[in-house]
């Protein structure tokens, strides 16, 4: 059984410079997991928009 991941390249929150959890690290982790063959694309699930939420 493969470990599932959730990732979407559009999920970015405007955080101040030097924030403890910079958003770029999630994209870098995604790319590194694939490049190092720790994960395969089928393990990544892309969340869908929620309708009716403003």
N, CA, C and O atoms as a MOPAC input file, in Angstrom:
PM7 MOZYME 1SCF
protein

 N      0.84400 1    -1.18300 1     0.00000 1
 C      0.00000 1     0.00000 1     0.00000 1
 C      0.88900 1     1.24600 1     0.00000 1
 O      1.79900 1     1.36500 1     0.82000 1
 N      0.62200 1     2.15800 1    -0.91300 1
 C      1.39400 1     3.38400 1    -1.02200 1
 C      0.86000 1     4.45600 1    -0.06700 1
 O     -0.34800 1     4.57300 1     0.13500 1
 N      1.75600 1     5.21700 1     0.50200 1
 C      1.38400 1     6.31800 1     1.37400 1
 C      0.80000 1     7.44200 1     0.51600 1
 O      1.45900 1     7.88900 1    -0.42300 1
 N     -0.41500 1     7.91100 1     0.80900 1
 C     -0.99600 1     8.98500 1     0.01300 1
 C     -0.50300 1    10.36300 1     0.47600 1
 O     -0.24800 1    10.58100 1     1.66000 1
 N     -0.37900 1    11.26300 1    -0.46400 1
 C     -0.01000 1    12.65200 1    -0.19500 1
 C     -1.07600 1    13.54600 1    -0.80900 1
 O     -1.72200 1    13.16900 1    -1.78700 1
 N     -1.25800 1    14.71500 1    -0.24100 1
 C     -2.15000 1    15.71300 1    -0.81600 1
 C     -1.29500 1    16.92100 1    -1.15700 1
 O     -0.58900 1    17.46400 1    -0.30700 1
 N     -1.37200 1    17.32800 1    -2.41200 1
 C     -0.56700 1    18.46600 1    -2.85400 1
 C     -1.29000 1    19.18300 1    -3.97900 1
 O     -1.87700 1    18.55200 1    -4.85800 1
 N     -1.24200 1    20.49600 1    -3.94400 1
 C     -1.77500 1    21.31200 1    -5.03300 1
 C     -0.87300 1    22.52700 1    -5.17100 1
 O     -0.63800 1    23.24100 1    -4.19600 1
 N     -0.37600 1    22.76300 1    -6.35000 1
 C      0.56600 1    23.85800 1    -6.56600 1
 C     -0.04800 1    25.23400 1    -6.34100 1
 O      0.67900 1    26.20600 1    -6.13400 1
 N     -1.37500 1    25.33100 1    -6.37800 1
 C     -2.04000 1    26.62200 1    -6.16800 1
 C     -2.25400 1    26.95200 1    -4.69400 1
 O     -2.66300 1    28.06800 1    -4.37100 1
 N     -1.99000 1    26.02200 1    -3.80800 1
 C     -2.17600 1    26.28800 1    -2.38100 1
 C     -0.99700 1    27.09000 1    -1.85600 1
 O      0.05500 1    26.54600 1    -1.52200 1
 N     -1.20100 1    28.37800 1    -1.79300 1
 C     -0.16100 1    29.27900 1    -1.31700 1
 C     -0.81700 1    30.30500 1    -0.40900 1
 O     -1.84300 1    30.88700 1    -0.76000 1
 N     -0.23900 1    30.52000 1     0.73200 1
 C     -0.73200 1    31.53600 1     1.65800 1
 C      0.30600 1    32.64300 1     1.73800 1
 O      1.49800 1    32.36400 1     1.86800 1
 N     -0.12800 1    33.88700 1     1.66400 1
 C      0.83100 1    34.99300 1     1.75300 1
 C      1.34500 1    35.14300 1     3.18000 1
 O      0.66300 1    35.69700 1     4.04300 1
 N      2.53000 1    34.65300 1     3.41400 1
 C      3.13500 1    34.72100 1     4.74100 1
 C      4.28000 1    35.72700 1     4.71900 1
 O      4.90100 1    35.93400 1     3.67700 1
 N      4.56300 1    36.35100 1     5.85700 1
 C      5.65000 1    37.33200 1     5.88400 1
 C      7.01700 1    36.68700 1     5.62300 1
 O      7.22200 1    35.50300 1     5.89200 1
 N      7.93100 1    37.48000 1     5.10100 1
 C      9.30300 1    37.02600 1     4.84600 1
 C      9.89000 1    36.46000 1     6.13500 1
 O      9.74500 1    37.06200 1     7.19900 1
 N     10.54200 1    35.32200 1     6.04900 1
 C     11.16600 1    34.70400 1     7.21600 1
 C     10.21000 1    33.92400 1     8.09100 1
 O     10.58000 1    33.51300 1     9.19000 1
 N      8.98700 1    33.71100 1     7.62800 1
 C      8.00600 1    32.95700 1     8.41000 1
 C      8.51800 1    31.54900 1     8.67900 1
 O      9.26200 1    30.99100 1     7.87300 1
 N      8.12900 1    30.98700 1     9.78700 1
 C      8.58200 1    29.66300 1    10.20800 1
 C      8.20100 1    28.55800 1     9.22500 1
 O      8.92800 1    27.57400 1     9.09200 1
 N      7.07700 1    28.71100 1     8.54000 1
 C      6.59500 1    27.69600 1     7.60600 1
 C      6.44200 1    28.29800 1     6.20600 1
 O      5.31700 1    28.50300 1     5.74900 1
 N      7.54200 1    28.58200 1     5.52400 1
 C      7.43200 1    29.15300 1     4.18200 1
 C      6.74000 1    28.18700 1     3.22500 1
 O      7.04000 1    26.99400 1     3.21600 1
 N      5.82900 1    28.69700 1     2.43400 1
 C      5.02300 1    27.85700 1     1.55400 1
 C      5.85200 1    27.16400 1     0.47300 1
 O      5.48800 1    26.07800 1     0.02200 1
 N      6.93800 1    27.76500 1     0.05900 1
 C      7.76500 1    27.17900 1    -0.99900 1
 C      8.29200 1    25.79900 1    -0.60900 1
 O      8.57300 1    24.97600 1    -1.48000 1
 N      8.42700 1    25.54000 1     0.68800 1
 C      8.99100 1    24.24900 1     1.10100 1
 C      8.09000 1    23.08300 1     0.69900 1
 O      8.58000 1    21.97100 1     0.50200 1
 N      6.78900 1    23.31400 1     0.57500 1
 C      5.89100 1    22.22500 1     0.19300 1
 C      6.08100 1    21.85300 1    -1.27000 1
 O      6.04300 1    20.67300 1    -1.61800 1
 N      6.28300 1    22.83700 1    -2.12300 1
 C      6.57900 1    22.55000 1    -3.52700 1
 C      7.92300 1    21.84700 1    -3.64300 1
 O      8.06500 1    20.89500 1    -4.41100 1
 N      8.90100 1    22.31000 1    -2.88700 1
 C     10.22200 1    21.69600 1    -2.92900 1
 C     10.17600 1    20.25100 1    -2.43900 1
 O     10.84600 1    19.38600 1    -3.00100 1
 N      9.40000 1    19.98800 1    -1.40800 1
 C      9.25900 1    18.62400 1    -0.90000 1
 C      8.61400 1    17.72300 1    -1.94900 1
 O      9.07800 1    16.60800 1    -2.18600 1
 N      7.54500 1    18.20900 1    -2.57400 1
 C      6.87300 1    17.46900 1    -3.64200 1
 C      7.87200 1    17.09400 1    -4.74200 1
 O      7.95600 1    15.93600 1    -5.14900 1
 N      8.61900 1    18.08400 1    -5.21100 1
 C      9.58700 1    17.84700 1    -6.28300 1
 C     10.69700 1    16.88900 1    -5.85000 1
 O     11.12700 1    16.04500 1    -6.63500 1
 N     11.15800 1    17.01300 1    -4.61900 1
 C     12.22900 1    16.15200 1    -4.13000 1
 C     11.75400 1    14.70100 1    -3.97400 1
 O     12.48800 1    13.77400 1    -4.31400 1
 N     10.54000 1    14.49900 1    -3.46500 1
 C     10.01300 1    13.13700 1    -3.31800 1
 C      9.93000 1    12.43300 1    -4.66600 1
 O     10.23700 1    11.24600 1    -4.77800 1
 N      9.51400 1    13.17600 1    -5.68700 1
 C      9.43500 1    12.58700 1    -7.02400 1
 C     10.83000 1    12.35900 1    -7.61700 1
 O     11.10600 1    11.29300 1    -8.16700 1
 N     11.69700 1    13.35000 1    -7.50400 1
 C     13.04800 1    13.25000 1    -8.08400 1
 C     13.85500 1    12.12000 1    -7.46100 1
 O     14.60300 1    11.42800 1    -8.15200 1
 N     13.70200 1    11.93400 1    -6.15200 1
 C     14.44600 1    10.88000 1    -5.45800 1
 C     13.74100 1     9.52700 1    -5.51000 1
 O     14.20700 1     8.54800 1    -4.92700 1
 N     12.61300 1     9.48700 1    -6.21600 1
 C     11.80100 1     8.27300 1    -6.38000 1
 C     11.35900 1     7.68100 1    -5.04700 1
 O     11.21200 1     6.46700 1    -4.90600 1
 N     11.15000 1     8.56100 1    -4.07400 1
 C     10.58200 1     8.14900 1    -2.79400 1
 C      9.07400 1     7.99100 1    -2.95800 1
 O      8.44500 1     7.17800 1    -2.27900 1
 N      8.50600 1     8.77600 1    -3.86400 1
 C      7.07300 1     8.72000 1    -4.16000 1
 C      6.88600 1     8.74200 1    -5.66900 1
 O      7.77200 1     9.15900 1    -6.41500 1
 N      5.73600 1     8.29300 1    -6.09900 1
 C      5.37500 1     8.31100 1    -7.51600 1
 C      4.14600 1     9.20600 1    -7.67800 1
 O      3.40300 1     9.40800 1    -6.71800 1
 N      3.92200 1     9.74200 1    -8.87800 1
 C      2.80600 1    10.66900 1    -9.08100 1
 C      1.44500 1    10.13900 1    -8.62300 1
 O      0.60500 1    10.91500 1    -8.16500 1
 N      1.22000 1     8.84200 1    -8.73900 1
 C     -0.08900 1     8.29000 1    -8.35500 1
 C     -0.36200 1     8.39300 1    -6.85600 1
 O     -1.50600 1     8.23200 1    -6.43000 1
 N      0.66000 1     8.65500 1    -6.05200 1
 C      0.47400 1     8.80200 1    -4.61600 1
 C     -0.06300 1    10.17900 1    -4.24100 1
 O     -0.57400 1    10.36900 1    -3.13700 1
 N      0.05000 1    11.13300 1    -5.15200 1
 C     -0.35600 1    12.50100 1    -4.86600 1
 C     -1.80100 1    12.72300 1    -5.28600 1
 O     -2.19200 1    12.43300 1    -6.41700 1
 N     -2.56900 1    13.23200 1    -4.36600 1
 C     -3.98100 1    13.52800 1    -4.60900 1
 C     -4.14900 1    15.03600 1    -4.64100 1
 O     -3.63500 1    15.74900 1    -3.77900 1
 N     -4.86400 1    15.50700 1    -5.62800 1
 C     -5.08300 1    16.94000 1    -5.79200 1
 C     -6.46300 1    17.29100 1    -5.24900 1
 O     -7.46700 1    16.81100 1    -5.77500 1
 N     -6.53200 1    18.11300 1    -4.21300 1
 C     -7.82500 1    18.48800 1    -3.66500 1
 C     -8.60800 1    19.31700 1    -4.66900 1
 O     -8.03500 1    20.05800 1    -5.46700 1
 N     -9.92100 1    19.18000 1    -4.61700 1
 C    -10.79700 1    19.92900 1    -5.52300 1
 C    -11.40600 1    21.09600 1    -4.76800 1
 O    -11.47600 1    21.10500 1    -3.53900 1
 N    -11.84400 1    22.07900 1    -5.54000 1
 C    -12.50000 1    23.24500 1    -4.95000 1
 C    -13.79500 1    22.83800 1    -4.25900 1
 O    -14.48000 1    21.90000 1    -4.66600 1
 N    -14.09700 1    23.56800 1    -3.21700 1
 C    -15.35400 1    23.35000 1    -2.50400 1
 C    -16.36500 1    24.32800 1    -3.06100 1
 O    -16.12000 1    25.53400 1    -3.07300 1
 N    -17.49100 1    23.82900 1    -3.51900 1
 C    -18.49900 1    24.72500 1    -4.07900 1
 C    -19.34400 1    25.34700 1    -2.97000 1
 O    -19.56300 1    24.73700 1    -1.92400 1
 N    -19.80800 1    26.55000 1    -3.21300 1
 C    -20.67500 1    27.22900 1    -2.26800 1
 C    -19.95700 1    27.87500 1    -1.10400 1
 O    -20.59500 1    28.29900 1    -0.14000 1
 N    -18.63000 1    27.95900 1    -1.17800 1
 C    -17.86700 1    28.59200 1    -0.09200 1
 C    -17.37300 1    29.94300 1    -0.59500 1
 O    -16.73200 1    30.02600 1    -1.64300 1
 N    -17.66800 1    30.98100 1     0.14000 1
 C    -17.21400 1    32.31900 1    -0.25400 1
 C    -16.03800 1    32.74500 1     0.57200 1
 O    -15.51700 1    33.84500 1     0.38400 1

